[in-house]
Amino acid sequence: MSVDGAVVRRGDVEVADGARVSLGGPAPSFPAALVLVHEDDDLLVVDKPPGLLTIATESERARTAYRLLFDYVARQRAGTRLFVVHRLDRETSGLLVFAKSAGVKRALQEQFAARTVERVYVAIVEGRVRSDTGTLRGRVAEDPRTLRVRAARGRGREAITEYRVLERRARSTLLELRLGTGRRGQIRAQLAALGHPIVGDRVFGATTDPLRRVCLHATALGFVDARGHARRFASAAPTSWGAPRWPPIPPSARSVPGDP
């Protein structure tokens, strides 16, 4: 059943007068590799685990978040399409939004380009970061041969990341990071250039990897949807990080306990 375009799986949900209710057969099963955070007629918001690509590469085409979700929406309704709005690195977990039409994709990507989308991450970095807050400003460039991103001087694209210390530990620091720009790999490259690579991120110089993953998680995502409504979704950092539950999860957003 769906109410005003939003999928409802509970039978005791209150339905407001005038709401549009659609009934159908059994809903197709959601891909087990992903966590469904929100779905309506326009978009899908999911929680991606580490180790899963957002879209295909030359070496991996079948097992990606996009492919899994494309098959899911195609089983829901014939002719439904799915569009990539933004990406997360394979090693990064957390929130991703996909559009169900070209128009919705375009509207969302315009917000990303205008830097009005709220994008918040949490990360555990090596060492104790001294300043409680700060802004990382610089440029990042992609090596055309290896496709790896590095902090660069005088070339590349502008990258801005604001950070705030959430917790200092004996040999590491838990950070909240807000993107001012959305360059691929900018958080990883800028933290490495700062001298505090993300725990588990050996590509960027980390020497510790206790959880066998890059400790970077997309924890909040906010934008204006196709109907003009402000949306904000949140996903708590994995409990395996020993992190406080950050950010506070609003009632309308689904909390994801444990390591995705």
GIBEL-V884525 format. One record per backbone hydrogen bond with DSSP energy under -1.0 kcal/mol. NH is the residue of the N-H (numbers start at 1). CO is the residue of the C=O. If there is no record, write none. Layout:
NH_CO + NH_CO
This chain:
2_22 + 3_6 + 4_20 + 6_3 + 8_1 + 19_16 + 22_2 + 34_31 + 35_47 + 37_45 + 38_45 + 40_43 + 44_98 + 45_38 + 46_96 + 47_35 + 48_94 + 51_90 + 57_60 + 64_62 + 65_53 + 66_54 + 68_64 + 69_65 + 70_66 + 71_67 + 72_68 + 73_69 + 74_70 + 75_71 + 76_72 + 77_73 + 80_77 + 83_99 + 92_89 + 93_216 + 94_48 + 95_218 + 96_46 + 98_44 + 99_83 + 100_42 + 105_101 + 106_102 + 107_103 + 108_104 + 109_105 + 110_106 + 111_107 + 112_108 + 113_109 + 114_110 + 115_112 + 116_111 + 118_222 + 120_220 + 121_177 + 122_217 + 123_175 + 124_215 + 125_173 + 126_197 + 127_171 + 134_163 + 136_161 + 138_159 + 140_157 + 141_150 + 143_148 + 147_143 + 150_141 + 152_139 + 157_140 + 159_138 + 161_136 + 162_178 + 163_134 + 164_176 + 165_132 + 166_174 + 167_174 + 169_172 + 173_125 + 174_167 + 175_123 + 176_164 + 177_121 + 178_162 + 179_119 + 180_160 + 181_160 + 186_183 + 189_185 + 190_186 + 191_187 + 192_188 + 193_189 + 194_190 + 195_192 + 196_191 + 199_124 + 200_208 + 201_198 + 202_200 + 204_201 + 205_202 + 206_201 + 215_199 + 216_214 + 217_122 + 218_93 + 219_120 + 220_120 + 221_233 + 222_118 + 223_231 + 225_229 + 228_225 + 231_223 + 233_221 + 235_219 + 237_246 + 241_238 + 242_239 + 246_244 + 253_250
